[in-house]
Amino acid sequence: MRWLAEGRDPSATIDSATGGFGKNDGDNEITGAHVSNGDPGPEGILGAKSPNLGHGKWRWFYTQQHGDNWTYEIVLTPHGENDEAD
């Protein structure tokens, strides 16, 4: 199942058109998903705590594998904030 799809950015498009120099298949694949509360201490080691994305200290990022390698943050919308009025 795909939860998010990315199109090609300009760099991935150029790479695809030129054969990717043997390294790129011309797409932007999501990679490097990371969830953290920013705790630099021993309790902040990956896997020491279960993520709680509803709490303000936890942040969720991912990067794209090819192209411009942008890093994105996923921001959750509180329930009901984007609901359309009846």
N, C-alpha and C positions, 0 to 999 in steps of 0.2 A: 504494500500500500504506500502511496506517495502522499505525504502530508503537505509538501510545498514543492513547487516546481519553479525553476528559474529559466528564463530565456537567455540567449547569448548576449553578452555585453560587447562593446566594440572590439576589445582586444581578442576575445574568443572568436569573434566573427572573422577577423583578419587572420588569426591562427588557423582557423578552419579552411579558409580560402587558399592559404599557402601550404597546406599539408601539416601544419602544426609543428614543423621542424622535427617530426618524428616523436613528439612528446605529448601532443594534445589531440584529442578526438573532436574538438570543436564545440564542446558543451560546457555548461557551468554546473557542476555537481556540488551538492551541499555536502560539506565535510566539516570537521572540527567543531561539532556541536559541544557546547560547554555550559554547564549550569554551576553557579557559584554564589556564595554569600559574601565573598571577599575576605573571609577570616584567614589571616596569615599564620595563625598558630596551629598547634597540633590537632585541635578539634576541626580545623579547616581543611584537613587533608581530604582529597577526593574519596568519597565513600564513607567518611566518618559520620555524616549526617544525611538524612533523607531530605532532598530538595523540597522547599515549600514556596512555590512560585507566587502564592498569594500574599506572601510577606514581603514588605518593601526592600529588605536587604538582599533578597535572592534575585539574580539576573541571569538571563539565558541568551547566549550568543551562538552564532554559527558563521562559518566562512564558506566561500565558494572555492572550488578546487582549481578551476581554470580561469583564464581571462584576467580581469583586473584584481582578483582575489580580495574583494570587498568583505568586510566583517559587518554583520548585521546583528541587531538586538531584537529579540522578540519581546514585545510589550503586551501584556494581557490587559484586556479591557474589562473593567468591573461589570458584572452581570447587570443588564438593563441599561447601561450607558448608551449603547448604540441602537436600542430598540426603537422601532418606528412608532409614532403615535397613531392610535386608531382613529 
